[in-house]
Amino acid sequence: MAVSSSGVVIGGFVDSLKLKHGHLSSSASSADILYGNRSIHPRISLKNLERPNNYAIYGQLLHSIGKRWCNCNLSSGSGSRAFHSSLPSCLSAGTARDVSFDNSGGEEQVTSSEEKISAGKTLKLLSGSCYLPHPDKEDTGGEDAHFICADEQAIGVADGVGGWADLGIDAGQFSRELMSKSVSAIQEEPKGSINPARVLEKAHSSIKAKGSSTACVIALGDQGLRAINLGDSGFMVVRDGCTIFRSPVQQHDFNFTYQLESGNNADLPSSGQIFAVPIAPGDVIIAGTDGLFDNLYNNEITAVVVHALRAGFGPEVTAQKIAALGRERAQAKDRQTPFSTAAQDAGFRYYGGKLDDITVVVSYVTSSDEASSKKS
């Protein structure tokens, strides 16, 4: 576990960043970076997938989840295993309304008739994280990465494309460097006015590692959340026990996601979707890699959040609970998951979860005076 009171903590298994079990050398002293899995050609490579002549479609399409109506059925989360997690403590609560986005370019705006931000109050993110590497990649730390910049009020997640291993390349190095460079770019941004698209552009242009990765960078500013997402990592916002926003998946074809690569050989940051999402005290932001969203439906994640808030858990424990349930579903052979739904829709005979690295970053939205009272 990597915990720090400084603005940014970096943790995980990263030789190239001179990290050792959770602590970064002095060059990046205030974020949290952790680490997961995929394939250069991330099309399906699971042995039990085959195309049938006819197949049943269960549940709902993975890429349609963000447009789904709010499902407020609640069920509790699950237990835990070994967690690599990080950062501050917490707060609680939620509020309601449902919105959705299409896959058009440009900045997507969400307007809310329930704006609750009081004049003179500043919103804050209290964030915690959990990372579960794929069981076969625990020794190397997997290929996911993430950061939490507490002082700059920004978070990010990335998922390295695991197929590079066939060429002798550790895809985790790319995702970790991408997140590290994003932290550096964030620290150069104007205070309170971080532009996630510009951050990702700077990070991508300076990366040296070989490989490719998805990316999601989120920052809290005066006007709410600003974010960029490229690929099938992403984020959602929960209010009053309902999912009010979920970033759409970007993929060229089933299991062939948008991805950044060093140079201009793959998708570029400009291909990412940019979002502006108004938020209010009590909202909960859940960012994660596809290891989370391939295995849990929105309402399952929301149910864990509601349970955690009622129990008074902080964001780090909530992240652990969500990741644990995601791992449980990933190992299940006897239930429908978002990944199996999408596979079936693409014409494959597949049922059950998808074992992968799982990264979860949970942020509680509080007002500044609320956050101060919780810390005291």
C-alpha positions in Angstrom: 0.0 0.0 0.0 1.3 3.4 -0.9 0.0 6.3 1.2 1.3 9.8 1.5 0.1 13.1 2.8 1.9 15.0 0.0 0.1 16.3 -3.0 1.1 13.4 -5.2 2.1 9.9 -4.4 3.4 7.4 -6.9 3.3 3.6 -6.3 3.7 0.3 -8.0 6.3 -1.8 -9.7 8.2 0.5 -12.1 11.9 -0.1 -12.8 12.0 2.6 -15.5 10.7 5.2 -13.1 13.0 4.0 -10.3 10.1 3.0 -8.1 10.2 0.3 -5.5 7.0 -1.0 -4.1 5.1 2.2 -4.0 7.5 5.2 -3.7 8.8 7.4 -6.4 12.2 9.1 -6.3 12.3 12.8 -5.9 11.5 13.8 -9.5 7.7 13.2 -9.1 7.0 13.6 -5.4 3.2 14.1 -5.5 1.0 11.6 -7.5 0.0 8.0 -7.3 0.8 5.8 -10.2 0.0 2.1 -10.2 -0.1 -0.6 -12.9 -2.2 -3.9 -15.8 -3.0 -5.9 -19.5 -4.2 -6.3 -23.2 -2.8 -7.1 -26.7 -1.3 -5.0 -29.5 -4.1 -6.2 -31.7 -6.4 -6.4 -28.7 -8.9 -8.5 -30.6 -10.3 -11.5 -28.8 -7.8 -14.2 -28.1 -9.7 -16.2 -25.5 -9.9 -19.9 -26.4 -13.5 -20.4 -25.6 -14.8 -17.8 -28.1 -16.2 -19.0 -31.3 -18.7 -17.5 -33.8 -22.0 -19.4 -33.8 -24.6 -19.3 -36.5 -27.1 -18.1 -34.0 -26.6 -16.8 -30.5 -28.5 -15.3 -27.7 -27.9 -11.7 -26.7 -27.9 -11.3 -22.9 -27.9 -8.1 -20.9 -26.9 -4.9 -22.7 -24.1 -3.8 -25.0 -21.0 -2.6 -23.3 -20.9 0.5 -25.5 -24.5 1.2 -24.7 -24.1 1.2 -20.9 -23.5 4.9 -20.8 -26.9 5.5 -22.4 -28.8 3.3 -20.1 -31.5 4.6 -17.8 -30.6 4.9 -14.2 -30.8 1.6 -12.4 -31.1 2.0 -8.6 -31.4 -1.6 -7.6 -28.9 -2.1 -4.8 -26.7 -5.1 -3.8 -23.7 -5.2 -1.6 -20.0 -5.6 -2.7 -17.7 -8.5 -1.9 -14.7 -9.2 0.2 -11.1 -8.5 -0.6 -7.7 -10.0 -1.4 -4.3 -8.4 -1.7 -4.6 -4.8 -2.7 -2.1 -2.2 -4.0 -3.9 1.0 -3.0 -3.3 4.6 -2.2 -4.1 8.0 -0.8 -6.2 10.3 1.5 -9.4 9.7 3.4 -12.9 10.6 2.8 -16.5 11.8 2.9 -19.9 10.6 1.8 -23.3 10.9 0.1 -25.0 11.3 -3.4 -27.8 13.1 -5.6 -29.8 12.2 -8.8 -30.4 12.5 -12.6 -29.4 10.6 -15.8 -27.5 11.8 -18.8 -25.8 10.2 -21.8 -23.4 10.9 -24.7 -23.0 9.8 -28.2 -19.6 9.2 -29.9 -19.3 12.6 -31.6 -16.1 14.6 -31.3 -15.6 17.9 -29.5 -16.3 18.7 -25.9 -19.4 17.1 -24.5 -21.4 19.3 -22.1 -23.7 18.1 -19.3 -26.2 20.5 -17.9 -28.0 19.9 -14.6 -31.2 21.3 -13.3 -30.0 20.4 -9.8 -26.9 22.4 -9.5 -26.0 22.4 -5.8 -22.7 24.2 -5.7 -23.1 27.0 -3.2 -21.7 30.4 -3.9 -18.3 30.9 -2.3 -17.6 27.2 -1.8 -14.9 25.4 -3.5 -15.3 21.7 -4.5 -12.6 19.2 -3.6 -11.8 15.6 -4.6 -10.9 13.2 -1.9 -9.4 10.2 -3.7 -8.3 6.7 -3.1 -7.3 3.8 -5.4 -6.9 0.1 -5.7 -5.0 -2.0 -8.2 -5.3 -5.7 -8.7 -2.8 -7.0 -11.3 -3.8 -10.1 -13.4 -2.9 -13.1 -11.2 -0.3 -14.2 -13.8 1.4 -10.8 -13.8 1.6 -10.0 -10.1 5.4 -10.4 -10.0 5.9 -7.8 -12.7 3.1 -5.5 -11.6 0.9 -5.9 -14.7 0.3 -3.3 -17.3 -2.2 -0.8 -15.8 -1.0 2.5 -14.3 -2.8 5.4 -12.6 -2.1 8.6 -10.7 -3.8 10.8 -8.1 -2.6 14.4 -7.8 -4.3 15.6 -4.6 -3.0 19.2 -4.7 -3.8 19.6 -8.4 -7.2 17.8 -8.0 -6.5 15.5 -10.9 -6.6 11.7 -11.5 -5.7 9.4 -14.4 -5.7 5.8 -15.5 -4.1 3.9 -18.3 -4.1 0.3 -19.6 -1.0 -0.9 -21.5 -1.6 -3.2 -24.5 -0.3 -6.6 -23.4 0.2 -8.0 -26.8 3.6 -6.2 -27.0 4.9 -9.0 -24.8 5.0 -11.1 -28.0 7.7 -8.7 -29.2 9.6 -8.9 -25.9 8.3 -5.5 -24.7 6.8 -4.8 -21.3 3.6 -2.8 -22.2 3.4 -1.7 -18.6 6.4 0.6 -19.2 4.4 2.6 -21.7 1.3 3.1 -19.5 3.5 3.9 -16.5 5.5 6.5 -18.4 2.4 8.0 -19.9 0.9 8.5 -16.4 4.2 9.9 -15.1 4.5 12.3 -18.0 0.8 13.3 -17.4 1.7 14.2 -13.8 4.5 16.4 -15.0 2.3 18.1 -17.5 -0.4 18.7 -14.8 2.1 20.4 -12.6 2.8 22.8 -15.4 -0.9 23.7 -15.8 -2.5 26.9 -14.4 -3.8 26.2 -10.9 -7.5 25.4 -11.0 -7.6 25.4 -14.8 -6.1 22.1 -15.9 -6.8 21.2 -19.5 -6.8 17.3 -19.6 -6.5 17.3 -23.4 -3.4 19.4 -23.3 -2.0 17.3 -20.5 -2.4 14.1 -22.5 -1.0 15.7 -25.7 2.1 16.8 -23.8 2.5 13.5 -22.1 2.2 11.6 -25.4 4.6 13.8 -27.2 7.4 13.2 -24.7 7.0 9.5 -24.1 10.1 7.3 -24.9 8.9 3.8 -24.1 7.7 1.4 -26.7 4.2 0.1 -26.5 0.7 1.4 -26.5 -2.1 2.2 -24.0 -5.5 3.6 -23.4 -5.7 6.8 -21.3 -8.2 8.8 -19.2 -7.3 12.0 -17.5 -9.7 13.9 -15.2 -9.3 17.2 -13.5 -11.6 19.3 -11.2 -11.8 22.9 -12.0 -14.0 25.9 -11.2 -16.7 24.7 -13.7 -16.8 21.1 -12.6 -15.0 18.1 -14.1 -13.0 18.3 -17.3 -11.8 15.1 -18.8 -10.4 13.3 -21.8 -10.8 9.6 -22.5 -9.3 7.5 -25.3 -10.0 3.8 -25.5 -11.9 1.6 -23.1 -10.7 2.9 -19.8 -13.0 5.6 -18.5 -15.1 7.1 -15.7 -18.6 7.4 -14.3 -20.3 9.7 -11.9 -22.7 8.5 -9.2 -25.3 10.8 -7.6 -27.9 9.8 -5.1 -27.5 6.1 -5.9 -27.8 6.5 -9.6 -25.3 6.7 -12.5 -25.6 10.2 -14.0 -22.7 9.9 -16.4 -20.6 7.2 -18.0 -17.9 7.9 -20.6 -18.5 5.8 -23.8 -16.1 3.2 -25.0 -13.9 4.0 -28.0 -13.0 1.0 -30.2 -12.4 0.4 -33.8 -13.9 -3.1 -33.6 -14.9 -5.5 -30.8 -11.9 -5.8 -28.4 -9.8 -3.5 -30.6 -9.7 -0.3 -28.6 -8.4 3.1 -29.5 -4.9 3.3 -28.1 -1.9 5.7 -27.9 1.5 4.6 -29.1 4.9 6.3 -29.1 5.1 8.3 -32.3 2.2 8.7 -34.7 1.6 5.0 -35.5 -1.7 4.6 -33.7 -4.5 6.8 -32.5 -3.5 10.3 -31.3 -4.7 12.3 -28.2 -6.8 14.4 -30.6 -8.9 11.2 -31.2 -9.9 11.2 -27.5 -13.4 12.3 -26.4 -13.4 15.5 -24.2 -16.0 16.0 -21.5 -17.2 18.8 -19.2 -19.4 17.4 -16.4 -20.9 19.7 -13.7 -20.7 18.0 -10.3 -21.9 18.8 -6.8 -20.9 17.9 -3.2 -21.8 14.3 -2.5 -21.1 13.0 -6.0 -18.8 10.1 -6.4 -16.4 9.7 -9.4 -15.2 6.2 -10.3 -12.4 5.9 -12.9 -11.1 2.6 -14.1 -9.5 0.4 -16.7 -11.4 -2.1 -18.8 -10.7 -4.8 -16.2 -13.3 -2.9 -14.2 -15.8 -2.0 -16.9 -15.6 -5.3 -18.7 -16.7 -7.2 -15.6 -19.2 -4.9 -13.8 -22.3 -3.2 -15.0 -23.0 0.4 -14.0 -25.7 -0.6 -11.5 -23.3 -3.1 -9.8 -20.6 -0.5 -9.3 -23.2 2.0 -8.1 -24.6 -0.5 -5.6 -21.1 -0.9 -4.1 -20.7 2.9 -3.8 -24.1 3.2 -2.1 -23.2 0.4 0.4 -19.8 2.0 1.1 -21.3 5.5 1.7 -23.9 4.1 4.1 -21.1 2.2 5.9 -19.0 5.4 6.2 -16.1 4.0 4.1 -13.5 6.3 2.6 -12.7 6.4 -1.1 -9.8 3.9 -0.8 -11.9 1.3 0.9 -14.7 1.9 -1.6 -12.1 1.4 -4.5 -11.0 -1.9 -2.8 -14.6 -3.1 -2.6 -15.3 -2.3 -6.2 -12.1 -4.0 -7.4 -12.8 -7.1 -5.3 -16.2 -7.5 -6.9 -14.7 -6.9 -10.3 -12.2 -9.7 -9.7 -14.9 -12.0 -8.5 -17.0 -11.4 -11.7 -13.9 -11.7 -13.9 -13.4 -15.2 -12.6 -17.0 -16.2 -12.9 -18.0 -18.7 -15.6 -21.7 -18.8 -14.9 -23.0 -15.2 -15.2 -23.4 -12.5 -17.8 -20.9 -9.6 -17.8 -20.5 -6.5 -20.0 -17.7 -8.2 -21.9 -19.6 -11.4 -22.6 -22.6 -9.2 -23.7 -20.3 -7.3 -26.2 -18.7 -10.6 -27.4 -22.1 -12.1 -28.1 -23.2 -9.0 -29.9 -20.1 -9.3 -32.1 -21.0 -12.8 -33.0 -18.9 -14.8 -30.5 -20.1 -17.6 -28.3 -18.8 -16.4 -24.9 -20.1 -16.3 -21.4 -18.6 -15.2 -18.1 -16.1 -12.6 -17.0 -12.7 -11.5 -18.5 -9.7 -11.9 -16.2 -7.5 -8.8 -16.5 -5.7 -6.2 -14.5 -8.2 -4.1 -12.5 -7.6 -0.4 -11.6 -10.2 1.6 -9.7 -9.8 5.2 -8.6 -12.6 6.6 -6.4 -13.1 10.3 -5.7 -15.6 11.8 -3.3 -16.7 15.3 -4.2 -16.9 17.6 -1.2 -17.1 21.3 -0.5 -13.9 22.9 0.9 -15.3 23.5 4.4 -16.7 20.0 4.4 -13.3 18.6 3.5 -11.6 20.6 6.2 -13.9 19.4 8.9 -13.4 15.8 7.8 -9.6 16.1 8.1 -9.7 17.7 11.5 
